[in-house]
Amino acid sequence: TSDTNLPLLLSSDITNRQIHALRALSLASSLMSGRPLGQLASKTLTIKSSSGPEILIDIDKSSHNWYPALQLLLRETKIDGKIPRIIDLRYSQPVLTF
C-alpha cells in the first residue's frame, strides 16, 4: 500500500452508479482527514475513516443535495466537540446517530 490520501472504493465491476460513487467519495474525502474507505451497496455509499463519523449517501441524489449539509455538520461537530457515530444523508434532512 502507499501513503496516499486518495479515496478507496471497494467494488468488483465499474458501472455508472459506481462512477457516481467515486465522485461522491472524492467530494466527501475533501472534507475529511486521513484516507476514507467507501463501500457501495445498491445506491448507498458508506464512507468510513479512522478519525470521523461513518457517512451514508444516496448516490442517486445530486451532490448539491448532501454536500452542503455534510460541510456544515462536520464543521459544527468540530466546534461543538460532539462527533456523531453516523451521519446519514440519504434523506431530505440529515439523521445523526451518537
Helices and strands as residue ranges (DSSP letters): E 8-10, H 16-29, E 37-41, E 44-48, E 54-58, H 63-80, E 86-88, E 95-97
